[in-house]
Amino acid sequence: ILLFDAHKLEISDEFSEAIGALKGNEDKLRVVLNKADMVGTQQLMRVYGALMWSLGKVFGTPEVLRVYIGSFWSEPLLVPDNRKLFELEEEDLFADIQNLPRNAALRKLNDLVKRARLVRVHAHIISYLKQEMPSVFRKDNKKKHLIHELPVIFSKIQLQHNISAGDFPDCAKMQEQLMAHDFTKFKSLKPNLMAALDELLSSDIAKLMPLLRQEELEAGDQPGVQGGAFLGGRAGPFTEGDPFAEENGEEREEDEDWVVTKDKPKYDEIFYNLAPNEGKLSGTKAKDWMVSTRLPNSVLGRIWKLSDVDRDGMLDDEEFALASHLIEVKLEGHGLPPELPSRLIPPSKRRQKGSDA
């Protein structure tokens, strides 16, 4: 993952060298434009365009790299204008990373095809150089001439054998490497081996594709990468599907003071202004208010998951007060607990847990 800051796009010489070392693996790279909440919409468009132009100069490939735009931190967005865009981009990036194990076989097959094409091109180049070498005199001069004319030789081989220009190695690098080799020791082209290689590229690879599709279908229901940021942080109205995990069943003290009590009147005023239905706020209404805090969806999802204690997809007055308390805690710069401590569980939910037990 190549990380760029929206307010500082300069690609240093060291970074350029590191990117250059990754040449040939562009399909494995993911580019992230981070801290995009520090600029407005118009400036973000200019920054994105400048980044794409810079990447085009560094990589020198006709394919456009996928750039994910977002603000990957747990603090409120500085400029919330592009919040929806950041949410979609974050979902795409996380889905891409989670699907890496499922696509491993396809990536390996693509690497095999690349290497097979490169082998075919190398075989034609070496065979051509072998044929052009004199048998007795002026071998060194001929070798220097062939190395100098290597770009022309590439073009001849490309036209003669109908090979894509993208299959050829870097010309300057190959010229440098050829200087250390004795052309007279090169081998001539073996038609039977080339026929087997062509058969691999034209038929054998095609036969493997249905097997890969079947493997993808079988792996479709299996979870991808898990743990860390993929522990189900996007919950409640901040994601699709079932966001709720089972409780661990630990006993909690019912007589412990609820730390939210002192601020509950303030939270109740907000709660009833949002027009709850039968004493509960739906996910949609609660989300509209929670989003106004400018916290990222990943953080709000964790807060929802902690606050919806009874797992009914709605918030009553106590659960809403708990959510508001957790939001204030986060806005003050503190972290969120992985599980709800006993002192934060609403009193009515403690009694409910006790009766269930």
The 8 nearest C-alpha neighbors of each residue, nearest first, counted from 0:
[[1, 29, 30, 28, 2, 31, 27, 3],
 [2, 0, 30, 31, 29, 3, 28, 32],
 [1, 3, 31, 30, 32, 0, 33, 4],
 [4, 2, 32, 33, 31, 8, 5, 1],
 [5, 3, 33, 7, 6, 34, 32, 8],
 [4, 6, 35, 7, 34, 33, 32, 8],
 [5, 7, 4, 8, 37, 34, 38, 35],
 [8, 6, 4, 5, 9, 3, 10, 46],
 [9, 7, 4, 5, 3, 10, 6, 50],
 [8, 10, 7, 11, 3, 53, 50, 4],
 [11, 9, 14, 8, 15, 12, 53, 13],
 [10, 12, 14, 13, 9, 15, 16, 8],
 [11, 13, 15, 14, 16, 10, 17, 9],
 [14, 12, 16, 11, 15, 17, 10, 18],
 [13, 15, 17, 11, 16, 12, 10, 18],
 [16, 14, 12, 18, 17, 13, 19, 11],
 [17, 15, 19, 13, 14, 18, 12, 20],
 [18, 16, 14, 20, 19, 15, 13, 21],
 [17, 19, 15, 21, 20, 16, 14, 22],
 [20, 18, 16, 22, 21, 17, 15, 58],
 [19, 21, 17, 18, 22, 16, 15, 23],
 [22, 20, 18, 19, 24, 23, 17, 25],
 [23, 21, 19, 24, 20, 25, 18, 58],
 [22, 24, 25, 21, 26, 20, 19, 27],
 [25, 23, 26, 22, 27, 21, 28, 20],
 [24, 26, 28, 27, 23, 22, 21, 64],
 [25, 27, 24, 28, 23, 29, 64, 106],
 [28, 26, 25, 24, 29, 0, 106, 23],
 [29, 27, 25, 26, 0, 30, 24, 1],
 [28, 30, 0, 1, 31, 65, 27, 66],
 [29, 31, 1, 66, 0, 2, 67, 65],
 [32, 30, 67, 2, 66, 33, 68, 1],
 [31, 33, 68, 3, 4, 67, 5, 2],
 [32, 34, 4, 70, 35, 69, 3, 31],
 [35, 33, 70, 36, 5, 4, 37, 69],
 [34, 36, 5, 37, 33, 69, 70, 38],
 [37, 35, 78, 34, 38, 77, 76, 70],
 [36, 38, 35, 77, 34, 78, 39, 6],
 [39, 37, 36, 43, 42, 35, 78, 40],
 [40, 38, 42, 41, 43, 78, 80, 37],
 [39, 41, 43, 42, 44, 38, 81, 80],
 [42, 40, 44, 43, 39, 45, 38, 46],
 [41, 43, 45, 44, 39, 40, 38, 46],
 [44, 42, 46, 40, 41, 45, 39, 38],
 [45, 43, 47, 41, 42, 46, 48, 40],
 [46, 44, 42, 48, 43, 47, 49, 41],
 [47, 45, 43, 49, 48, 44, 50, 42],
 [48, 46, 50, 44, 45, 49, 43, 51],
 [47, 49, 45, 51, 50, 46, 44, 52],
 [48, 50, 46, 52, 47, 51, 45, 53],
 [51, 49, 53, 47, 52, 48, 54, 46],
 [50, 52, 54, 48, 53, 49, 55, 47],
 [53, 51, 55, 49, 50, 54, 48, 56],
 [54, 52, 50, 56, 55, 51, 49, 57],
 [53, 55, 57, 51, 56, 52, 58, 50],
 [54, 56, 52, 59, 53, 58, 57, 51],
 [57, 55, 53, 54, 59, 58, 52, 60],
 [58, 56, 54, 55, 59, 53, 15, 19],
 [57, 59, 55, 60, 56, 54, 22, 19],
 [58, 60, 55, 56, 57, 61, 54, 62],
 [59, 61, 62, 58, 55, 63, 56, 57],
 [60, 62, 63, 59, 55, 58, 64, 165],
 [63, 61, 60, 64, 55, 59, 25, 65],
 [62, 64, 61, 65, 60, 55, 51, 54],
 [65, 63, 66, 62, 30, 25, 29, 51],
 [64, 66, 30, 63, 67, 29, 31, 28],
 [65, 67, 30, 31, 64, 68, 32, 29],
 [68, 66, 31, 88, 32, 30, 65, 69],
 [69, 67, 32, 88, 31, 85, 33, 66],
 [70, 68, 85, 33, 35, 71, 32, 34],
 [69, 71, 34, 33, 35, 72, 36, 85],
 [72, 70, 69, 33, 73, 34, 89, 295],
 [71, 73, 74, 70, 295, 34, 75, 76],
 [74, 72, 298, 295, 75, 294, 71, 297],
 [73, 75, 72, 294, 76, 295, 330, 332],
 [76, 74, 294, 293, 77, 295, 73, 292],
 [75, 77, 293, 79, 78, 36, 294, 74],
 [76, 78, 36, 37, 79, 75, 293, 38],
 [77, 79, 36, 76, 80, 37, 39, 38],
 [78, 80, 82, 76, 81, 77, 293, 36],
 [81, 79, 78, 82, 40, 39, 36, 83],
 [82, 80, 84, 79, 83, 85, 40, 36],
 [81, 83, 85, 79, 84, 80, 86, 76],
 [84, 82, 86, 85, 81, 87, 80, 88],
 [83, 85, 87, 81, 86, 82, 88, 69],
 [86, 84, 69, 88, 82, 83, 87, 89],
 [85, 87, 83, 89, 84, 88, 90, 82],
 [88, 86, 90, 84, 89, 85, 91, 83],
 [87, 89, 91, 85, 90, 86, 67, 68],
 [88, 90, 92, 86, 91, 87, 85, 93],
 [89, 91, 87, 93, 88, 92, 94, 86],
 [92, 90, 88, 94, 89, 93, 95, 87],
 [93, 91, 95, 89, 94, 90, 88, 96],
 [92, 94, 96, 90, 95, 91, 97, 89],
 [95, 93, 97, 91, 92, 96, 90, 98],
 [94, 96, 92, 98, 93, 97, 91, 99],
 [97, 95, 93, 99, 98, 94, 92, 224],
 [98, 96, 224, 223, 94, 95, 99, 93],
 [97, 99, 101, 95, 223, 96, 100, 94],
 [98, 100, 102, 96, 101, 97, 103, 95],
 [101, 99, 103, 102, 98, 223, 224, 97],
 [102, 100, 98, 99, 103, 215, 218, 223],
 [101, 103, 99, 105, 100, 104, 106, 98],
 [102, 104, 106, 100, 105, 101, 99, 107],
 [105, 103, 107, 106, 102, 108, 211, 101],
 [104, 106, 108, 102, 107, 103, 109, 211],
 [107, 105, 109, 103, 108, 104, 110, 102],
 [106, 108, 110, 104, 105, 109, 111, 103],
 [107, 109, 111, 105, 110, 106, 104, 112],
 [108, 110, 106, 112, 111, 107, 105, 113],
 [111, 109, 107, 113, 108, 112, 106, 114],
 [110, 112, 108, 114, 109, 113, 115, 107],
 [111, 113, 115, 109, 110, 114, 116, 108],
 [114, 112, 110, 116, 111, 115, 117, 109],
 [113, 115, 117, 111, 116, 112, 118, 110],
 [114, 116, 118, 112, 117, 113, 111, 119],
 [117, 115, 119, 113, 118, 114, 166, 112],
 [116, 118, 114, 120, 119, 115, 166, 121],
 [119, 117, 115, 121, 116, 120, 114, 122],
 [118, 120, 116, 122, 117, 121, 115, 123],
 [119, 121, 117, 123, 122, 118, 124, 167],
 [122, 120, 124, 118, 123, 119, 125, 117],
 [121, 123, 119, 125, 120, 124, 126, 118],
 [122, 124, 126, 120, 121, 125, 127, 119],
 [125, 123, 121, 127, 126, 122, 120, 128],
 [124, 126, 128, 122, 127, 123, 121, 129],
 [125, 127, 187, 129, 123, 188, 124, 128],
 [128, 126, 124, 130, 129, 125, 123, 131],
 [129, 127, 125, 131, 130, 126, 124, 132],
 [128, 130, 126, 127, 132, 131, 185, 182],
 [131, 129, 127, 128, 132, 126, 187, 133],
 [132, 130, 128, 129, 127, 133, 145, 141],
 [131, 133, 129, 130, 128, 134, 141, 138],
 [134, 132, 135, 138, 136, 131, 137, 141],
 [133, 135, 132, 136, 138, 183, 137, 131],
 [136, 134, 133, 138, 137, 132, 183, 139],
 [135, 137, 138, 133, 134, 139, 140, 141],
 [138, 136, 140, 139, 141, 135, 133, 142],
 [137, 139, 141, 140, 136, 142, 133, 132],
 [140, 138, 142, 141, 137, 143, 136, 144],
 [139, 141, 143, 142, 137, 138, 144, 145],
 [142, 140, 144, 138, 139, 143, 145, 137],
 [141, 143, 139, 145, 144, 140, 138, 146],
 [144, 142, 146, 140, 141, 145, 147, 139],
 [143, 145, 141, 147, 142, 146, 148, 140],
 [146, 144, 148, 142, 147, 143, 149, 141],
 [145, 147, 149, 143, 148, 144, 174, 142],
 [146, 148, 144, 145, 149, 143, 174, 150],
 [147, 149, 145, 151, 146, 150, 144, 152],
 [148, 150, 152, 146, 151, 147, 145, 153],
 [151, 149, 153, 152, 148, 154, 170, 147],
 [150, 152, 154, 153, 149, 148, 155, 156],
 [153, 151, 149, 155, 154, 150, 156, 148],
 [154, 152, 150, 156, 151, 155, 157, 149],
 [153, 155, 157, 151, 152, 156, 158, 150],
 [156, 154, 152, 158, 157, 153, 159, 151],
 [157, 155, 159, 153, 158, 154, 160, 152],
 [156, 158, 162, 154, 161, 155, 160, 159],
 [159, 157, 161, 155, 156, 160, 154, 162],
 [158, 160, 156, 157, 161, 155, 162, 154],
 [159, 161, 162, 158, 157, 156, 155, 123],
 [162, 160, 158, 157, 159, 163, 156, 164],
 [163, 161, 157, 160, 164, 158, 166, 156],
 [162, 164, 165, 166, 157, 161, 167, 158],
 [163, 165, 166, 167, 162, 157, 154, 153],
 [164, 166, 163, 167, 168, 162, 117, 60],
 [167, 165, 164, 163, 117, 116, 168, 120],
 [166, 168, 165, 164, 120, 117, 169, 163],
 [169, 167, 170, 166, 173, 117, 165, 172],
 [168, 170, 172, 171, 173, 167, 174, 166],
 [169, 171, 173, 172, 168, 174, 150, 149],
 [172, 170, 174, 173, 169, 175, 176, 150],
 [171, 173, 175, 169, 174, 170, 176, 168],
 [172, 174, 176, 170, 175, 171, 177, 169],
 [175, 173, 171, 177, 172, 176, 146, 170],
 [174, 176, 172, 173, 177, 178, 171, 179],
 [175, 177, 173, 178, 174, 179, 172, 180],
 [178, 176, 174, 180, 179, 175, 173, 146],
 [177, 179, 176, 175, 180, 174, 146, 143],
 [178, 180, 177, 176, 181, 175, 182, 174],
 [181, 179, 177, 178, 182, 176, 184, 185],
 [180, 182, 183, 184, 179, 185, 177, 178],
 [183, 181, 185, 184, 129, 180, 128, 132],
 [182, 184, 181, 185, 129, 132, 134, 186],
 [185, 183, 182, 181, 186, 129, 180, 187],
 [184, 186, 182, 183, 129, 125, 187, 126],
 [187, 185, 126, 184, 188, 129, 125, 183],
 [188, 186, 126, 189, 129, 185, 125, 130],
 [187, 189, 126, 190, 122, 186, 123, 193],
 [188, 190, 192, 191, 187, 193, 186, 194],
 [191, 189, 193, 192, 194, 188, 195, 187],
 [190, 192, 194, 193, 189, 195, 196, 188],
 [193, 191, 195, 194, 190, 189, 196, 188],
 [192, 194, 196, 190, 195, 191, 197, 189],
 [195, 193, 197, 191, 192, 196, 190, 198],
 [194, 196, 198, 192, 193, 197, 199, 191],
 [195, 197, 193, 199, 198, 194, 192, 200],
 [198, 196, 194, 200, 199, 195, 201, 193],
 [199, 197, 195, 201, 196, 202, 200, 194],
 [198, 200, 203, 196, 197, 202, 201, 204],
 [199, 201, 197, 198, 204, 202, 203, 196],
 [200, 202, 198, 199, 197, 203, 204, 205],
 [203, 201, 205, 198, 204, 199, 200, 206],
 [202, 204, 199, 206, 205, 200, 201, 198],
 [203, 205, 207, 206, 202, 200, 199, 201],
 [204, 206, 202, 207, 203, 208, 201, 200],
 [207, 205, 203, 204, 208, 202, 209, 210],
 [206, 208, 204, 210, 205, 209, 211, 203],
 [207, 209, 211, 210, 205, 206, 212, 204],
 [210, 208, 212, 211, 207, 213, 206, 205],
 [211, 209, 213, 207, 208, 212, 214, 206],
 [210, 212, 214, 208, 213, 209, 215, 207],
 [213, 211, 215, 209, 214, 210, 216, 208],
 [212, 214, 216, 210, 211, 215, 209, 217],
 [213, 215, 211, 217, 212, 216, 218, 210],
 [214, 216, 212, 218, 213, 217, 219, 211],
 [217, 215, 219, 213, 214, 218, 212, 220],
 [216, 218, 214, 215, 219, 213, 220, 221],
 [219, 217, 215, 221, 216, 220, 214, 101],
 [218, 220, 216, 217, 221, 215, 101, 222],
 [221, 219, 218, 222, 217, 216, 223, 215],
 [220, 222, 218, 219, 223, 217, 101, 216],
 [223, 221, 220, 224, 225, 97, 219, 218],
 [222, 224, 97, 98, 225, 100, 221, 101],
 [223, 225, 97, 222, 98, 96, 226, 100],
 [226, 224, 229, 223, 230, 227, 222, 97],
 [225, 227, 229, 230, 228, 224, 231, 223],
 [226, 228, 229, 230, 225, 231, 224, 232],
 [227, 229, 230, 226, 232, 231, 225, 93],
 [230, 228, 226, 225, 227, 231, 232, 224],
 [231, 229, 226, 228, 232, 227, 225, 233],
 [230, 232, 229, 233, 234, 242, 228, 301],
 [231, 233, 301, 300, 230, 297, 234, 229],
 [234, 232, 300, 297, 231, 238, 237, 301],
 [235, 233, 300, 242, 237, 238, 304, 232],
 [234, 236, 237, 242, 303, 238, 312, 300],
 [235, 237, 282, 238, 234, 286, 283, 239],
 [238, 236, 235, 234, 300, 233, 296, 239],
 [239, 237, 234, 236, 233, 235, 240, 242],
 [240, 238, 241, 237, 236, 242, 235, 234],
 [239, 241, 242, 238, 235, 234, 243, 236],
 [242, 240, 243, 239, 235, 234, 244, 238],
 [243, 241, 234, 235, 240, 244, 231, 238],
 [242, 244, 241, 245, 310, 304, 234, 235],
 [243, 245, 246, 242, 241, 231, 304, 310],
 [246, 244, 247, 243, 248, 310, 242, 309],
 [247, 245, 248, 244, 249, 243, 308, 338],
 [246, 248, 249, 245, 244, 250, 338, 339],
 [247, 249, 246, 250, 356, 245, 352, 251],
 [248, 250, 247, 251, 246, 341, 352, 356],
 [251, 249, 248, 252, 353, 352, 356, 341],
 [252, 250, 341, 253, 249, 349, 353, 352],
 [251, 253, 254, 255, 341, 250, 349, 342],
 [254, 252, 255, 349, 251, 350, 346, 353],
 [253, 255, 252, 256, 346, 257, 349, 251],
 [254, 256, 253, 252, 342, 257, 341, 346],
 [257, 255, 258, 342, 254, 260, 346, 253],
 [256, 258, 342, 259, 260, 343, 255, 345],
 [257, 259, 260, 256, 343, 342, 261, 262],
 [258, 260, 257, 261, 262, 263, 321, 324],
 [261, 259, 263, 262, 258, 257, 264, 256],
 [260, 262, 259, 263, 258, 264, 257, 265],
 [263, 261, 260, 265, 264, 259, 266, 320],
 [262, 264, 266, 260, 265, 261, 267, 320],
 [265, 263, 267, 266, 262, 268, 261, 260],
 [266, 264, 263, 268, 267, 262, 269, 320],
 [265, 267, 263, 269, 320, 268, 264, 270],
 [268, 266, 270, 264, 269, 265, 263, 271],
 [267, 269, 266, 270, 265, 271, 272, 264],
 [268, 270, 272, 266, 267, 271, 273, 265],
 [269, 271, 267, 273, 268, 272, 266, 316],
 [272, 270, 273, 274, 268, 269, 267, 275],
 [271, 273, 269, 274, 270, 268, 275, 267],
 [272, 274, 271, 270, 275, 269, 284, 280],
 [275, 273, 271, 272, 276, 270, 280, 284],
 [276, 274, 280, 279, 278, 273, 271, 277],
 [275, 277, 279, 278, 280, 274, 281, 273],
 [278, 276, 279, 275, 280, 315, 274, 281],
 [277, 279, 276, 275, 315, 280, 316, 314],
 [280, 278, 315, 275, 276, 314, 277, 313],
 [281, 279, 275, 314, 313, 285, 284, 276],
 [282, 280, 313, 283, 284, 285, 279, 314],
 [281, 283, 285, 236, 284, 313, 286, 312],
 [282, 284, 286, 281, 285, 287, 236, 280],
 [285, 283, 287, 286, 281, 282, 280, 288],
 [284, 286, 282, 288, 283, 287, 280, 289],
 [285, 287, 289, 283, 288, 284, 282, 290],
 [288, 286, 284, 290, 285, 289, 283, 291],
 [287, 289, 291, 286, 285, 290, 284, 292],
 [290, 288, 286, 291, 287, 292, 285, 299],
 [291, 289, 292, 287, 288, 293, 286, 294],
 [290, 292, 288, 293, 289, 287, 294, 286],
 [291, 293, 290, 294, 289, 75, 288, 326],
 [294, 292, 75, 291, 76, 290, 295, 79],
 [293, 295, 75, 292, 74, 76, 298, 296],
 [296, 294, 297, 298, 73, 299, 293, 75],
 [295, 297, 299, 298, 300, 237, 294, 233],
 [296, 298, 233, 300, 295, 299, 232, 301],
 [299, 297, 301, 300, 296, 295, 73, 302],
 [300, 298, 296, 302, 301, 297, 303, 295],
 [299, 301, 233, 234, 303, 297, 298, 302],
 [300, 302, 232, 304, 298, 299, 303, 233],
 [301, 303, 299, 305, 300, 304, 306, 322],
 [304, 302, 306, 300, 305, 301, 307, 235],
 [303, 305, 301, 302, 306, 234, 307, 300],
 [304, 306, 302, 303, 307, 339, 301, 308],
 [307, 305, 303, 322, 318, 308, 304, 321],
 [308, 306, 310, 304, 309, 305, 303, 314],
 [307, 309, 306, 310, 305, 318, 348, 344],
 [310, 308, 311, 307, 348, 312, 306, 313],
 [309, 311, 307, 308, 312, 243, 313, 304],
 [310, 312, 313, 309, 307, 314, 308, 243],
 [311, 313, 310, 235, 282, 307, 314, 281],
 [314, 312, 281, 311, 280, 282, 279, 307],
 [315, 313, 280, 318, 279, 319, 307, 316],
 [314, 316, 279, 318, 317, 278, 319, 280],
 [315, 317, 319, 318, 320, 267, 270, 314],
 [318, 316, 320, 319, 315, 345, 321, 314],
 [317, 319, 321, 314, 315, 306, 320, 316],
 [318, 320, 322, 316, 321, 317, 314, 315],
 [321, 319, 317, 323, 266, 318, 322, 263],
 [320, 322, 318, 324, 319, 323, 306, 317],
 [321, 323, 319, 325, 306, 324, 320, 302],
 [324, 322, 320, 326, 321, 325, 319, 327],
 [323, 325, 321, 327, 326, 322, 320, 328],
 [326, 324, 328, 322, 327, 323, 329, 321],
 [325, 327, 323, 329, 328, 324, 330, 322],
 [328, 326, 330, 324, 329, 325, 331, 323],
 [329, 327, 325, 331, 326, 330, 333, 324],
 [328, 330, 326, 333, 332, 331, 327, 334],
 [329, 331, 327, 332, 328, 326, 74, 333],
 [332, 330, 328, 329, 333, 327, 326, 334],
 [331, 333, 329, 330, 334, 328, 74, 327],
 [334, 332, 329, 328, 331, 335, 330, 327],
 [333, 335, 329, 336, 332, 328, 331, 73],
 [334, 336, 337, 333, 329, 325, 302, 328],
 [335, 337, 338, 339, 334, 340, 305, 301],
 [336, 338, 335, 339, 305, 301, 340, 334],
 [339, 337, 336, 340, 305, 335, 304, 341],
 [338, 340, 305, 336, 343, 341, 344, 337],
 [341, 339, 342, 343, 338, 344, 336, 251],
 [340, 342, 344, 343, 251, 339, 252, 255],
 [343, 341, 257, 340, 344, 255, 256, 258],
 [344, 342, 341, 340, 257, 345, 258, 339],
 [343, 345, 341, 342, 346, 349, 348, 339],
 [344, 346, 348, 347, 317, 343, 349, 257],
 [347, 345, 349, 348, 344, 350, 257, 253],
 [348, 346, 350, 349, 345, 351, 317, 344],
 [347, 349, 351, 345, 350, 346, 352, 344],
 [350, 348, 352, 346, 351, 347, 253, 353],
 [351, 349, 353, 347, 348, 352, 354, 346],
 [350, 352, 348, 354, 353, 349, 355, 347],
 [353, 351, 349, 355, 350, 354, 348, 356],
 [352, 354, 350, 356, 351, 355, 349, 250],
 [355, 353, 351, 356, 352, 350, 349, 348],
 [356, 354, 352, 353, 351, 350, 349, 248],
 [355, 353, 354, 352, 248, 351, 250, 350]]
